[in-house]
Amino acid sequence: MDWHKRFVQQAVWTGPLRSYLFKQSGMDTASRVLEVGCGTGAILTGLTTPAAIHGLDLEAGRLVEARLHAPQAILTRADALSLPYPAGVFDITFCHFLLLWVHDPLRALREMKRVTRSGGNVLALAEPDYSARLDKPDTLVPLGRWQIAALQRQGADTSLGRRLAELFSQAGIRLIETGTLQPGNQPQLTEEERDLEWSVLEADLAGSVPANEIQRLRCLDESAWESHQRVLYVPTYFAWGQ
Ligand SMILES: C[S@@+](CC[C@H](N)C(=O)[O-])C[C@H]1O[C@@H](n2cnc3c(N)ncnc32)[C@H](O)[C@@H]1O
């Protein structure tokens, strides 16, 4: 599985929202910014700012890739639950598809707030709520259940998105704006993207769902896309606070 390719795909989905929120939060004039859980650098690579760019991730392998994709970034291997920075050093601290993977997301947000200067901005750009996933036609509803079970086995909180605003308040971050990615920004997947979706799903489901059943739903999915009958929507939340 090419995770960078997957992260780049997700980054395309959130592109318009990121442009808006980065502008609103002063990315153009920031001095220091931090992405917590930067992965392979899919977000850092396209960041245009005069600021010193920092990225942090728990996994060394991800940071090796991030070094290639975002050579301008200062990368650190550490845990989001205990950020290795003094208080108040960043103008903007953000994350993207992170909190669902962190076992204590409230603590991670408190840490993000701690390292952000007073009046600075904290952004959680994309946190899905898979429990509200919508699939049409109905024959494809099992895909959502499979995805939730697979993600939960890997340790994800699959409905984190719906608690995001509440978590900001609990962390003492003053909420300025929250919402979901608009369905219009959730793409009609291209054939290549559908292949990628299925690679993720097949890797996740191997051993738990019989191969012939996976193939059966894959065929149904493909023909629904081709006949323009396919609806696939996962509400994905963002929050911006100070
Ligand atoms: C789904 S990936 C998203 C990567 C990147 N933000 C992006 O959108 O392309 C989540 C990343 O969070 C990292 N991560 C998970 N738990 C973490 C933690 N407690 N501290 C730091 N990074 C963590 C993972 O290693 C992974 O690289």
The ligand as an SDF file (V2000), in Angstrom:
LIG
                    3D

 27 29  0  0  0  0  0  0  0  0999 V2000
   -3.8360    9.2880    8.6260 C   0  0  0  0  0  0  0  0  0  0  0  0
   -2.1910    9.8050    8.8550 S   0  0  0  0  0  0  0  0  0  0  0  0
   -2.2950   11.4970    8.3240 C   0  0  0  0  0  0  0  0  0  0  0  0
   -0.9660   12.0740    7.9640 C   0  0  0  0  0  0  0  0  0  0  0  0
   -1.0090   13.5400    7.5070 C   0  0  0  0  0  0  0  0  0  0  0  0
   -1.5650   14.3960    8.5250 N   0  0  0  0  0  0  0  0  0  0  0  0
   -1.8130   13.6680    6.2440 C   0  0  0  0  0  0  0  0  0  0  0  0
   -2.9850   14.0300    6.3410 O   0  0  0  0  0  0  0  0  0  0  0  0
   -1.2760   13.3680    5.1790 O   0  0  0  0  0  0  0  0  0  0  0  0
   -2.0720    9.9650   10.6110 C   0  0  0  0  0  0  0  0  0  0  0  0
   -0.6500   10.1880   11.0890 C   0  0  0  0  0  0  0  0  0  0  0  0
   -0.6850   10.4290   12.4930 O   0  0  0  0  0  0  0  0  0  0  0  0
    0.4140    9.7930   13.0850 C   0  0  0  0  0  0  0  0  0  0  0  0
    0.1110    9.5790   14.4990 N   0  0  0  0  0  0  0  0  0  0  0  0
   -0.8080    8.7350   15.0300 C   0  0  0  0  0  0  0  0  0  0  0  0
   -0.8000    8.8200   16.3810 N   0  0  0  0  0  0  0  0  0  0  0  0
    0.1400    9.7560   16.6860 C   0  0  0  0  0  0  0  0  0  0  0  0
    0.6140   10.3050   17.9090 C   0  0  0  0  0  0  0  0  0  0  0  0
    0.1300    9.8980   19.0960 N   0  0  0  0  0  0  0  0  0  0  0  0
    1.5740   11.2390   17.8540 N   0  0  0  0  0  0  0  0  0  0  0  0
    2.0820   11.6710   16.6720 C   0  0  0  0  0  0  0  0  0  0  0  0
    1.6770   11.1840   15.4790 N   0  0  0  0  0  0  0  0  0  0  0  0
    0.7180   10.2380   15.4940 C   0  0  0  0  0  0  0  0  0  0  0  0
    0.5740    8.5080   12.2940 C   0  0  0  0  0  0  0  0  0  0  0  0
    1.8790    7.9870   12.4220 O   0  0  0  0  0  0  0  0  0  0  0  0
    0.2590    8.9800   10.8830 C   0  0  0  0  0  0  0  0  0  0  0  0
    1.4200    9.3550   10.1910 O   0  0  0  0  0  0  0  0  0  0  0  0
  1  2  1  0
  2  3  1  0
  2 10  1  0
  3  4  1  0
  4  5  1  0
  5  6  1  0
  5  7  1  0
  7  8  2  0
  7  9  1  0
 10 11  1  0
 11 12  1  0
 11 26  1  0
 12 13  1  0
 13 14  1  0
 13 24  1  0
 14 15  1  0
 14 23  1  0
 15 16  2  0
 16 17  1  0
 17 18  1  0
 17 23  2  0
 18 19  1  0
 18 20  2  0
 20 21  1  0
 21 22  2  0
 22 23  1  0
 24 25  1  0
 24 26  1  0
 26 27  1  0
M  CHG  2   2   1   9  -1
M  END
$$$$
